[in-house]
Amino acid sequence: MPTPPSPGYGPNTMPVNDITAAAAANTLRKAMKGFGTDQSTLIRTLCHYPGPLIPHLKQIYQQRHSRNLESDVASETSSHFEFGLLSILRGPLQQDVFLLNKALKGLGTNENLLNDVVIARSNADLNAIKQAYQSTYHHTLESAISGDLSAKTERLFSMILTATRQEESALVLPQNIDADVEELHRATEGKLGTDELKVCSVLSSRSDGQIRAVALAYEAKYRLSLEKVLAKDFSGHMKTALIQIVRAGSDRAMRDAVLLEDCMAGPGTKDDMLVSRVVRYHWDREHMGQIKGAYKVKYGKDLVQRIKGETSGDYQRLLEYLFLGSPVSTLG
């Protein structure tokens, strides 16, 4: 059975309430009307709004106030706070499309943004992203990526974008696990040189459940983790992409906890990346809780406090509110 699209990536199944949307639209307009902006109200209203209903909220705001909600927010806020609020207002699907364009436009590729959006996604979500990207920018995502990546890395992403990986409902059979372990070993440690495309073919087409089982079996058999094999035998963007596939299959919450720490580790904070990741994770409250738990296990400290130490002002309050899902003490 195919995995259904995530909320916001397929037809909306949530009840649409015009009264609730109108109340939120009026609250948002009041927060931005006249002199000054009520940032706390913007945070409270937008962080709680369900992703699949964001398009309806924007439509009601336009109807009631003859104004564009995103334009109003952009004119009343700035910097990382503005970027965070606009990321919420695009909704899950259009935010992915926006980030893909940001990753691919101009000289060079923002590899981390590209990885975040397309790696380890369900077939349903990936097909929705491809369709929305083409509708927005009038060319296919495949063609945009093909002009931005080196030959073999382009092949890996072409494999991913076929959106034909095993569904999570597929049985994980012992004989298939053994076959994948042997194939990956023959393509890496078991031969002189690395058969990069064979590794790409296996990892890009397997379900998370299959990858988890293969990673465990590989380490049990060869006393070396599959991630370490990839780190040794690959380099550059292909290495980071393959490692993200394995990490997502093995423990998605831990992968995302590490990705958040990567935004904050070392000198300076990668603010746009931090905002993008926190907004993406907040759409799934259960997964957000798992990320916080995984972060505590790996780093021995509270993730929200870690983020507060790297941010300030309205930007800090926005990210804290997204994580807690309830008012923080500094909100009026």
RAFENCOR-V271437 format. One record per pair of residues at least 6 apart in sequence whose C-alpha atoms are under 8 Angstrom apart, sorted by sequence separation. I is the first residue (numbers start at 1). J is the second residue. If there is no record, write none. Layout:
BEGIN
i->{I/I}
j->{J/J}
END
This chain:
BEGIN
i->{31/32/61/62/103/104/133/134/188/218/219/263/264/281/282/295/296/321/31/61/62/88/103/133/134/187/188/218/219/247/248/263/281/295/296/321/31/61/74/87/102/103/118/133/146/187/203/218/231/247/263/295/308/320/73/145/187/216/230/307/31/58/103/104/130/215/263/264/292/31/58/103/130/187/215/244/263/292/317/58/73/74/145/187/230/231/292/307/308/28/73/100/230/307/317/27/28/99/100/184/260/317/99/184/70/142/227/304/28/100/260/27/99/184/260/70/142/227/304/226/227/24/96/180/215/25/97/24/25/96/177/181/180/181/212/253/257/21/22/25/26/54/55/93/97/126/211/215/256/257/288/21/25/29/54/55/93/97/127/177/178/181/16/51/54/126/170/172/177/181/212/213/253/254/257/258/14/22/94/172/196/211/212/253/257/14/21/22/25/37/46/52/93/109/124/165/166/168/178/194/203/210/211/212/12/16/32/51/52/104/108/109/123/165/166/167/168/177/189/208/209/254/282/12/32/47/51/104/119/122/123/156/159/164/165/166/168/172/188/204/208/209/253/254/269/278/282/18/22/43/46/118/123/155/159/165/200/203/207/208/8/9/46/118/122/203/264/279/7/8/32/104/123/152/156/160/275/278/7/8/122/152/156/159/160/188/278/159/264/156/156/8/9/8/9/153/8/153/120/9/10/9/5/6/10/3/5/6/9/3/4/5/9/3/2/119/120/119/120/111/115/119/120/115/120/113/3/2/3/1/2/3/2/1/1/92/83/87/80/84/88/92/80/83/84/87/80/84/84/51/50/81/81/84/80/81/47/40/43/47/39/43/47/44/48/43/47/44/40/40}
j->{37/38/67/68/109/110/139/140/194/224/225/269/270/287/288/301/302/327/38/68/69/95/110/140/141/194/195/225/226/254/255/270/288/302/303/328/39/69/82/95/110/111/126/141/154/195/211/226/239/255/271/303/316/328/82/154/196/225/239/316/41/68/113/114/140/225/273/274/302/42/69/114/141/198/226/255/274/303/328/70/85/86/157/199/242/243/304/319/320/41/86/113/243/320/330/41/42/113/114/198/274/331/114/199/86/158/243/320/45/117/277/45/117/202/278/89/161/246/323/246/247/45/117/202/246/57/129/57/58/129/210/214/214/215/246/287/291/56/57/60/61/89/90/128/132/161/246/250/291/292/323/57/61/65/90/91/129/133/163/213/214/217/53/88/91/163/207/209/214/218/249/250/290/291/294/295/52/60/132/210/234/249/250/291/295/53/60/61/64/76/85/91/132/148/163/204/205/207/217/233/242/249/250/251/52/56/72/91/92/144/148/149/163/205/206/207/208/217/229/248/249/294/322/53/73/88/92/145/160/163/164/197/200/205/206/207/209/213/229/245/249/250/294/295/310/319/323/60/64/85/88/160/165/197/201/207/242/245/249/250/51/52/89/161/165/246/307/322/51/52/76/148/167/196/200/204/319/322/52/53/167/197/201/204/205/233/323/205/310/204/238/91/92/92/93/237/93/238/208/124/125/125/122/124/128/122/124/125/128/123/124/125/129/124/124/241/244/244/245/237/241/245/248/244/249/273/167/167/168/167/168/169/169/169/170/280/272/276/271/275/279/283/272/275/276/279/275/279/315/283/283/314/315/318/315/318/318/314/317/321/314/318/322/321/325/321/325/327/331/332}
END
